[in-house]
Amino acid sequence: MLPYRLKGRLTELTNDAQLYKEAMSMLKKTSRTFYIPITLLGSTLKKTVGSAYLCMRAIDEIEDHVSMASEHKQHLLRTTSRLLKESFDEDAYKKLIAPYKTILPEVSVRLGDWIKVCPSEIVHTVKRATSVMAEGMADWVEKDWYIRTKSDLDNYTYYVAGLVGEMLSDIWYWYDGTKTDSHLAVGYGRGLQAVNILRNQEEDFIERGVRFIPDGWDRADVFEYAETNLKLADEYMKDIKNRKISLFCKIPLALAKKTLKAMESGKEKMSRAEVEATVEEITRQ
């Protein structure tokens, strides 16, 4: 018979492996852009970035919820932000979301699980970034996402995407000492988000009555905004020498650029075949 301590450790390892498997499954269900790039990372980074994606997706689903009242979204996001600043009391989080559990997606309900997937040495970085994002999202929910100026657009795209670039840069530095420019990292995130805004513009307006476009801007201005930030993303890439990290960053960037070109030529989006061909082209480099 195994000693109690060894038996307990084996049970813990089994549970960790199962949770990791469930996290990867959830990642595949919820991410069209980042699932493949994340799977190309090594084990440690796969857990770290996968955890970060799911944590941020958990709060994003609250912000974007089509039927939840604004004041309820604000309460959930701000309280979650506070919990993430602390040791994260999972029981407190479960109590917080209990009244909404039947309408929230699984990825939001299981926020505590996604935090557990992250390596302990870097989990504070993921929690901190997710906390800041949740607070920023709550502020924009309160404003009803009314973007008046370019400064407003920069603020919004920072909280929902530029912040991700900053967090990833912190993760790269922690992992192997890779140093990147934080301004360029924000541009990387903003560029991807601007392409999403263009791609989902009609859907966002029909389903949520939201236009993520400053007053007086037309679609051409948003294209210019996206292109400007994607150029910053190109500069950001120059500092990354680790091949797996480079692949992770290149794939979403290449897809964003090709999606932008497709929309400029009148297409709604890239075809699945084009997406697959782009991923194959990048991974062969």
C-alpha positions in Angstrom: 0.0 0.0 0.0 1.3 3.5 -0.9 2.1 5.8 2.0 -0.6 8.4 2.7 1.5 11.3 1.6 2.5 9.7 -1.6 -1.1 8.6 -2.3 -2.2 12.2 -1.7 0.4 13.6 -4.0 -0.6 11.2 -6.8 -4.2 12.2 -6.3 -3.2 15.8 -6.5 -1.2 15.2 -9.7 -4.2 13.3 -11.2 -6.5 16.2 -10.4 -4.1 18.7 -11.8 -3.8 16.7 -15.1 -7.6 16.5 -15.4 -8.0 20.2 -14.7 -5.4 21.0 -17.3 -7.2 18.8 -19.8 -10.5 20.5 -19.1 -8.8 23.9 -19.5 -7.5 23.0 -22.9 -10.9 21.7 -23.9 -12.5 25.0 -22.8 -9.8 26.9 -24.6 -10.7 25.1 -27.9 -14.4 25.8 -27.4 -14.0 29.5 -26.7 -11.1 30.7 -28.8 -11.0 30.9 -32.6 -7.7 32.9 -32.8 -5.6 31.8 -29.9 -6.2 28.0 -29.4 -3.7 26.9 -32.0 -1.0 29.4 -31.1 -1.3 28.4 -27.4 -0.9 24.7 -28.3 2.4 25.5 -30.0 3.9 26.8 -26.8 5.9 24.6 -24.4 4.2 23.1 -21.4 4.9 25.9 -18.9 3.9 28.7 -21.2 0.9 26.7 -22.5 -0.4 26.5 -18.9 0.4 30.2 -18.2 -1.1 31.7 -21.4 -4.0 29.3 -21.5 -4.9 30.2 -17.9 -4.6 33.9 -18.7 -6.8 33.6 -21.8 -9.5 31.7 -19.9 -9.4 34.1 -16.9 -9.8 37.1 -19.3 -12.4 35.3 -21.3 -14.4 34.7 -18.1 -14.7 38.4 -17.4 -15.2 39.3 -21.1 -18.3 37.1 -21.2 -19.7 39.1 -18.3 -19.0 42.4 -20.0 -20.6 41.2 -23.3 -23.6 39.4 -21.8 -26.6 40.4 -23.9 -29.3 40.0 -21.3 -27.7 41.0 -18.0 -28.5 44.4 -16.6 -25.7 47.0 -16.7 -25.6 47.5 -12.9 -25.3 43.7 -12.4 -22.4 43.5 -14.8 -20.7 46.4 -13.1 -21.1 44.7 -9.7 -19.8 41.4 -10.9 -16.8 42.9 -12.7 -15.8 45.3 -9.9 -16.2 42.7 -7.2 -14.3 40.1 -9.2 -11.5 42.7 -9.8 -11.2 43.2 -6.0 -11.1 39.4 -5.4 -8.3 39.1 -7.9 -6.3 41.7 -6.1 -6.3 39.5 -3.0 -5.6 35.7 -2.7 -8.8 35.0 -4.6 -11.4 33.5 -2.4 -13.1 31.0 -4.7 -16.0 30.5 -2.3 -16.6 34.3 -2.3 -16.6 34.3 -6.1 -19.1 31.4 -6.2 -21.3 33.2 -3.8 -21.0 36.4 -6.0 -22.1 34.7 -9.2 -24.7 32.4 -7.6 -27.7 34.6 -8.7 -26.4 34.6 -12.3 -25.0 31.0 -12.5 -27.8 29.8 -14.8 -27.1 32.5 -17.4 -23.3 32.7 -17.2 -21.3 30.5 -19.5 -19.1 27.8 -17.9 -15.9 29.7 -18.7 -17.1 32.5 -16.3 -18.4 30.2 -13.7 -15.1 28.3 -13.4 -12.8 31.3 -13.1 -11.3 29.8 -10.0 -10.3 26.7 -11.9 -8.5 28.6 -14.6 -6.4 30.4 -11.9 -5.3 27.1 -10.5 -4.0 26.0 -13.9 -1.4 28.8 -13.9 2.1 28.2 -12.5 2.3 29.6 -9.0 5.4 31.7 -9.9 3.6 33.8 -12.4 -0.1 33.6 -11.3 0.1 37.0 -9.6 0.8 38.6 -13.0 -2.2 36.9 -14.6 -4.5 37.8 -11.7 -3.3 41.4 -11.6 -3.8 42.0 -15.4 -7.3 40.3 -15.2 -8.2 42.5 -12.2 -7.2 45.7 -14.0 -9.1 44.5 -17.1 -12.3 43.7 -15.1 -12.2 47.2 -13.5 -11.7 48.9 -16.9 -14.5 46.8 -18.4 -16.9 47.8 -15.6 -16.1 51.5 -16.3 -17.0 51.0 -20.0 -20.2 49.1 -19.1 -21.2 52.1 -17.0 -20.5 54.4 -19.9 -22.6 52.2 -22.2 -19.5 51.9 -24.4 -20.0 55.3 -25.8 -16.8 56.2 -27.5 -16.6 59.9 -28.4 -12.9 60.5 -29.2 -9.8 58.7 -30.3 -8.6 59.0 -26.7 -11.8 57.1 -25.6 -11.0 54.4 -28.2 -7.5 54.2 -27.0 -8.7 53.8 -23.5 -11.2 51.1 -24.4 -8.8 49.1 -26.6 -6.2 49.3 -23.9 -8.4 47.7 -21.3 -9.7 44.9 -23.5 -6.6 44.2 -25.6 -3.6 46.4 -25.0 -3.4 45.2 -21.5 -3.1 41.7 -22.8 0.0 42.7 -24.7 1.5 44.1 -21.6 0.7 41.0 -19.6 2.2 38.7 -22.3 5.4 40.8 -22.3 5.7 40.3 -18.5 5.2 36.5 -19.1 7.9 36.4 -21.8 10.3 38.2 -19.5 9.5 35.9 -16.6 9.9 32.8 -18.8 13.3 33.4 -20.5 14.3 37.0 -20.0 12.7 38.3 -23.3 12.5 42.1 -23.1 9.9 43.9 -25.2 8.7 47.5 -25.4 5.5 48.0 -23.5 4.2 50.7 -25.9 4.6 48.3 -28.8 3.0 45.5 -26.8 -0.1 47.7 -26.3 -0.1 48.4 -30.0 0.0 44.7 -30.7 -3.2 44.2 -28.7 -4.9 47.3 -30.0 -4.2 46.2 -33.6 -5.9 42.9 -33.1 -8.8 44.5 -31.3 -9.3 47.1 -34.0 -9.6 44.3 -36.6 -12.2 42.7 -34.4 -14.2 45.9 -34.1 -14.2 46.2 -37.9 -15.2 42.5 -38.4 -18.0 42.6 -35.8 -19.2 46.1 -36.4 -22.6 45.2 -37.7 -23.2 42.4 -35.2 -22.2 44.6 -32.2 -24.7 47.2 -33.3 -27.6 44.9 -34.1 -27.2 42.7 -30.9 -26.0 45.3 -28.4 -26.6 48.7 -30.0 -22.9 49.5 -29.6 -20.6 51.3 -32.0 -16.9 51.2 -30.9 -16.1 54.2 -33.2 -15.4 57.8 -32.2 -17.9 60.5 -33.2 -17.1 61.8 -36.7 -15.1 58.7 -37.7 -16.1 56.5 -40.6 -14.9 53.0 -41.4 -11.8 54.2 -43.2 -10.7 55.9 -40.0 -10.9 52.6 -38.2 -9.0 50.9 -40.9 -6.2 53.5 -40.5 -6.3 53.0 -36.7 -5.9 49.3 -37.1 -3.1 49.6 -39.6 -1.2 52.1 -37.4 -1.3 49.7 -34.5 -0.5 46.6 -36.6 2.7 48.4 -37.6 3.6 48.8 -33.9 2.9 45.1 -33.6 5.5 44.4 -36.4 8.0 46.4 -34.4 7.1 44.5 -31.2 7.9 41.2 -32.9 11.5 42.2 -33.6 12.5 41.8 -29.9 11.2 38.2 -29.7 13.8 35.6 -30.5 12.2 32.5 -28.8 10.8 30.6 -31.8 7.7 29.2 -29.9 6.8 32.6 -28.5 7.4 34.1 -31.9 5.0 31.6 -33.5 2.4 32.3 -30.8 2.5 36.1 -31.6 2.9 35.7 -35.4 -0.2 33.7 -36.1 -2.9 36.1 -34.6 -1.0 39.0 -36.2 -0.9 37.3 -39.6 -4.6 36.5 -39.3 -5.4 40.1 -38.3 -3.5 41.5 -41.3 -5.2 39.1 -43.8 -8.6 39.7 -42.3 -8.0 43.4 -42.7 -7.1 42.9 -46.4 -10.1 40.7 -46.9 -12.4 43.3 -45.5 -10.8 46.1 -47.6 -11.5 44.0 -50.7 -15.1 43.7 -49.7 -15.1 40.3 -48.1 -16.7 39.8 -44.7 -13.9 37.7 -43.3 -11.3 35.1 -44.3 -12.4 31.7 -45.3 -11.6 28.7 -43.2 -9.2 27.4 -45.9 -7.4 30.8 -45.9 -7.1 30.6 -42.1 -5.7 27.1 -42.2 -3.3 28.0 -45.0 -2.0 31.0 -43.0 -1.4 29.0 -39.9 0.4 26.3 -41.9 2.5 29.0 -43.6 3.6 30.5 -40.3 4.4 27.2 -38.6 6.6 26.1 -41.5 8.9 29.2 -41.0 
